[in-house]
Amino acid sequence: MACAGSRRPFISEACVLEALCTAPASVFPPQRRRIVVGIGEFAVSNDRASVIVTHALGSCIAVCVWDPAAGVAGLLHVLLPDSRINPVRAGEQPAAFADTGLPLLFRTAYEYGVDKKRCQVRLIGGADITKASGSGDASVGKRNLLAVRSLLWRNGVLVQKEAVGGTVPRTVAMDVADGGLQISSGGETVCQL
């Protein structure tokens, strides 16, 4: 973990892979460094040569923050809405839950100079994957989305854009240099935010 004064990219304790970005050159220039965020993990970076990526967002929510003045981007991959669902896991992996992961993401971003008044926040995910397969609890994605929106609203943070709901998983790539988001599903770019 990076200390507050080091200004190096912060990456949650879970395994993070760095590789060359395979996104089309029209979206991200070739040879960009990737910071991969797994389920229940987060990353904050001020490395303009990096792209923060998370894969296979189904009912999970990616909370993407970017402060253009500070040049800092962050991404949190929320698995579940409330840490009371599994207190043991919440203690071991607080980024997995909206109520413990969001404060962790923002505290770390503040150490990099992010100001929540300048912060651009976008939400991706919250799909109803079980509807597509015909099984399971269809409300997990909705509960995740409501929990994240509520926590942000109660803390005075507005969401600028969303790509939420539906029945397909999404992958998100966030450019640290300009906060641009590429959202893809099934290997094809769906949209850019």
C-alpha positions in Angstrom: 0.0 0.0 0.0 1.2 3.5 -0.8 1.4 5.9 2.1 -0.4 9.3 1.8 2.7 11.2 0.9 4.1 8.8 -1.7 1.8 9.8 -4.5 2.2 6.3 -6.0 -0.9 4.4 -7.3 -2.8 2.8 -4.4 -4.0 -0.6 -5.0 -6.1 -2.7 -2.6 -4.2 -5.6 -0.9 -5.7 -8.2 -3.3 -3.7 -9.3 -6.3 -3.4 -6.7 -9.1 -2.1 -7.5 -12.5 -0.3 -5.0 -14.7 -0.2 -5.7 -18.4 -0.5 -3.8 -21.7 -4.0 -2.5 -22.4 -5.7 -4.3 -25.3 -8.4 -1.7 -25.8 -8.6 -0.3 -29.3 -6.1 2.5 -30.0 -9.0 4.9 -30.7 -10.1 4.6 -27.1 -6.8 4.2 -25.2 -3.4 4.6 -26.9 -1.4 1.3 -27.1 1.1 0.4 -24.4 -1.0 1.7 -21.5 -0.4 0.1 -18.1 -3.5 -1.7 -16.7 -4.4 -1.8 -13.0 -6.9 -4.6 -12.7 -9.5 -4.4 -9.9 -11.1 -7.7 -8.8 -14.5 -8.2 -7.1 -14.5 -6.5 -3.8 -11.3 -4.5 -4.5 -10.5 -0.9 -5.4 -7.7 1.2 -6.9 -6.8 4.9 -6.8 -4.1 6.2 -9.1 -2.6 9.5 -10.3 -0.4 7.7 -12.9 -1.6 9.3 -16.2 -0.1 6.4 -18.2 -2.5 3.9 -16.5 -6.0 2.5 -17.1 -8.0 1.1 -14.2 -10.0 -2.0 -15.3 -12.6 -4.2 -13.7 -14.1 -7.2 -15.5 -17.5 -9.0 -15.5 -19.7 -6.6 -13.6 -23.0 -8.4 -13.2 -25.0 -7.4 -10.2 -21.9 -5.7 -8.9 -21.4 -1.9 -9.2 -18.3 -0.1 -10.3 -18.0 3.3 -8.6 -15.7 5.4 -10.8 -14.4 8.7 -9.5 -12.2 11.2 -11.2 -11.0 14.6 -10.1 -9.8 16.5 -13.2 -7.9 19.2 -11.1 -6.0 16.6 -9.1 -5.6 14.2 -12.0 -6.7 11.3 -9.8 -8.9 8.4 -10.8 -10.4 5.7 -8.6 -12.6 2.6 -9.1 -14.4 0.4 -6.5 -15.9 -3.0 -7.5 -18.9 -3.4 -5.0 -20.1 -6.9 -4.5 -22.9 -6.4 -1.9 -24.8 -3.5 -0.4 -24.3 -3.9 3.3 -21.5 -5.3 5.4 -24.0 -6.7 8.0 -24.6 -9.5 5.4 -21.2 -11.0 6.2 -19.3 -9.2 9.0 -16.4 -11.6 8.8 -15.8 -10.9 5.1 -16.4 -7.2 5.7 -13.5 -7.2 8.2 -11.2 -9.0 5.8 -12.4 -7.3 2.5 -14.2 -4.1 3.3 -14.2 -3.0 -0.3 -16.7 -5.8 -1.1 -19.5 -3.9 0.5 -21.0 -0.5 -0.4 -21.2 0.8 3.1 -17.6 0.0 3.9 -16.0 0.2 0.4 -17.2 3.7 -0.5 -15.6 5.4 2.6 -12.4 3.5 1.9 -12.3 4.6 -1.8 -13.0 8.2 -0.9 -10.5 8.3 2.1 -7.8 7.0 -0.2 -8.7 9.4 -3.0 -8.6 12.3 -0.5 -5.0 11.3 0.3 -4.2 11.9 -3.4 -5.7 15.4 -3.3 -9.2 14.6 -4.6 -11.9 17.1 -3.6 -15.4 15.7 -3.5 -16.8 19.0 -4.9 -14.8 18.5 -8.1 -15.2 14.8 -8.2 -17.0 13.3 -11.2 -18.7 10.1 -10.2 -20.1 7.5 -12.6 -21.8 4.1 -11.8 -21.7 1.0 -14.0 -23.3 -2.4 -13.4 -26.2 -3.5 -11.3 -27.4 -5.9 -14.0 -30.1 -8.6 -13.4 -27.9 -11.5 -14.5 -30.2 -14.0 -12.9 -33.1 -12.9 -15.1 -31.1 -13.8 -18.1 -30.4 -17.3 -16.7 -33.9 -17.7 -15.2 -32.7 -18.4 -11.6 -31.7 -16.8 -8.3 -32.5 -13.5 -6.5 -33.1 -10.8 -9.1 -32.8 -7.9 -6.7 -29.1 -8.0 -5.8 -28.1 -5.6 -8.6 -31.0 -3.2 -7.6 -30.0 -3.4 -4.0 -26.4 -2.7 -4.8 -27.3 0.3 -6.9 -29.7 1.8 -4.3 -27.1 1.3 -1.5 -24.4 3.1 -3.5 -26.7 5.9 -4.7 -28.0 6.5 -1.1 -24.5 6.6 0.4 -23.2 9.0 -2.2 -26.3 11.2 -1.8 -26.1 11.3 2.0 -22.5 12.4 1.7 -23.2 15.2 -0.8 -21.7 13.4 -3.8 -23.7 13.6 -7.1 -23.6 11.0 -9.8 -22.9 12.5 -13.2 -23.6 9.4 -15.4 -24.7 5.8 -15.1 -24.8 2.7 -17.3 -26.8 0.4 -15.0 -29.4 -2.3 -15.1 -30.1 -4.6 -18.0 -29.2 -8.3 -18.1 -25.6 -8.5 -19.4 -22.3 -8.3 -17.6 -20.0 -5.3 -18.3 -16.3 -4.6 -18.3 -15.1 -1.1 -17.5 -11.8 0.6 -18.4 -11.1 4.0 -16.9 -8.4 6.2 -18.3 -6.5 7.9 -15.4 -5.3 10.7 -17.7 -8.8 12.1 -18.6 -11.3 10.1 -16.6 -12.8 8.6 -19.8 -14.7 5.3 -19.4 -15.0 2.5 -22.0 -17.8 0.0 -21.2 -17.8 -3.3 -23.0 -19.8 -6.5 -23.0 -19.1 -9.7 -24.8 -15.8 -8.2 -26.1 -17.5 -5.3 -27.9 -17.5 -1.7 -26.8 -21.0 -0.8 -25.6 -20.5 2.9 -24.8 -18.1 5.5 -23.6 -18.8 7.8 -20.7 
